[in-house]
Amino acid sequence: QVQLVESGGGLVQAGGSLRLSCAASTMFFSDVLGWYRRVPGKQRELVASITSGSSPNYAESVKGRFAISTDYAKNTMYLQMNSLKPEDTAVYYCNTRRIGGTTRDYWGLGTQVTVSS
């Protein structure tokens, strides 16, 4: 089991920045770590993902504005969000995909990000 707790969401004006944090109960170098977001009425979409030793992946809509990072000493992943736009408004979830005999996905409860125009 992996417990994930997001924090750092809030209300920000367009053009502003936020940094989301996700504290994990455990974090392995083999985990695939990611941030997703969901807008009501739409499917959850991948925002960014990273695996130790590999380059991060980003959705086209956030490339150049968002950055995912990890601190394995603190079992924490981050999402730095700059130049925020109203269309970035969503609930943001962190995800751990633990690769093993059985690959399993774990999710946090989410944190709301609202960008006002």
C-alpha positions as CSV (number, residue, x, y, z in Angstrom):
1,Q,0.0,0.0,0.0
2,V,1.1,3.5,-0.8
3,Q,-0.6,6.5,0.9
4,L,-0.4,9.8,-1.0
5,V,-1.4,13.2,0.4
6,E,-1.4,16.3,-1.9
7,S,-1.1,19.8,-0.7
8,G,-0.4,23.3,-2.2
9,G,-3.6,23.9,-4.2
10,G,-5.5,27.1,-4.0
11,L,-6.8,30.2,-5.8
12,V,-4.4,32.1,-8.0
13,Q,-4.7,34.8,-10.7
14,A,-3.8,34.0,-14.3
15,G,-0.1,34.3,-14.8
16,G,0.7,33.3,-11.2
17,S,2.4,30.2,-9.8
18,L,1.7,27.4,-7.4
19,R,3.7,24.5,-6.2
20,L,1.9,21.3,-5.4
21,S,3.4,18.7,-3.1
22,C,2.6,15.0,-2.7
23,A,3.9,13.2,0.3
24,A,4.1,9.5,-0.1
25,S,4.3,6.8,2.6
26,T,7.0,5.1,0.5
27,M,8.7,6.0,-2.8
28,F,10.9,3.5,-4.8
29,F,13.2,4.4,-7.6
30,S,11.3,2.0,-9.8
31,D,8.0,3.8,-9.3
32,V,6.4,5.8,-12.0
33,L,5.3,9.0,-10.4
34,G,2.8,11.3,-11.9
35,W,0.4,14.2,-11.6
36,Y,-3.1,14.1,-13.2
37,R,-5.9,16.5,-13.3
38,R,-9.7,16.4,-13.8
39,V,-12.2,18.9,-14.7
40,P,-15.9,18.1,-13.9
41,G,-17.5,16.4,-16.9
42,K,-14.1,15.5,-18.4
43,Q,-11.8,12.6,-18.2
44,R,-8.8,12.7,-16.0
45,E,-5.7,13.6,-17.9
46,L,-2.0,13.1,-17.4
47,V,-0.2,16.3,-16.6
48,A,3.3,15.1,-16.0
49,S,5.2,11.9,-15.1
50,I,8.7,10.9,-14.1
51,T,10.7,7.9,-13.3
52,S,14.1,7.9,-11.6
53,G,16.8,8.2,-14.3
54,S,14.5,9.2,-17.1
55,S,13.4,12.5,-18.5
56,P,10.0,13.7,-17.4
57,N,7.0,13.6,-19.7
58,Y,4.5,16.5,-20.0
59,A,1.2,17.1,-21.6
60,E,1.5,19.4,-24.5
61,S,-0.7,22.0,-22.8
62,V,1.7,22.4,-19.9
63,K,5.1,22.1,-21.5
64,G,7.4,25.0,-20.7
65,R,5.1,26.0,-17.8
66,F,5.0,23.1,-15.4
67,A,7.9,21.1,-13.9
68,I,7.7,17.8,-12.0
69,S,10.4,16.9,-9.5
70,T,11.1,14.4,-6.8
71,D,12.9,14.2,-3.5
72,Y,13.4,10.6,-2.6
73,A,14.9,11.5,0.8
74,K,11.6,13.1,1.7
75,N,9.3,10.6,-0.2
76,T,7.8,13.6,-1.9
77,M,7.1,14.7,-5.4
78,Y,6.3,18.2,-6.6
79,L,4.6,20.0,-9.4
80,Q,5.8,23.5,-10.0
81,M,3.2,25.4,-12.0
82,N,4.1,28.7,-13.6
83,S,2.2,31.1,-16.0
84,L,-1.0,29.5,-14.9
85,K,-4.1,29.9,-17.1
86,P,-7.8,29.6,-16.3
87,E,-7.9,26.4,-18.3
88,D,-5.5,24.9,-15.7
89,T,-8.3,25.0,-13.2
90,A,-8.9,21.4,-12.0
91,V,-8.5,19.0,-9.2
92,Y,-4.9,17.7,-9.3
93,Y,-4.1,14.2,-8.2
94,C,-0.7,12.6,-7.6
95,N,-0.2,9.0,-8.6
96,T,2.3,6.3,-7.9
97,R,2.5,3.3,-10.3
98,R,4.4,0.6,-8.4
99,I,6.0,-1.8,-10.8
100,G,6.3,-5.3,-9.5
101,G,4.9,-8.8,-9.8
102,T,1.6,-7.0,-9.8
103,T,1.6,-3.4,-11.1
104,R,-0.7,-1.3,-9.0
105,D,-1.8,2.3,-9.1
106,Y,-2.2,4.5,-6.0
107,W,-3.9,7.8,-5.8
108,G,-4.1,10.8,-3.5
109,L,-7.5,12.5,-2.7
110,G,-6.6,15.5,-4.8
111,T,-6.1,19.2,-4.3
112,Q,-8.1,21.9,-6.0
113,V,-6.4,24.5,-8.2
114,T,-8.4,27.5,-9.4
115,V,-7.0,30.1,-11.7
116,S,-9.0,33.3,-12.1
117,S,-8.9,35.4,-15.2
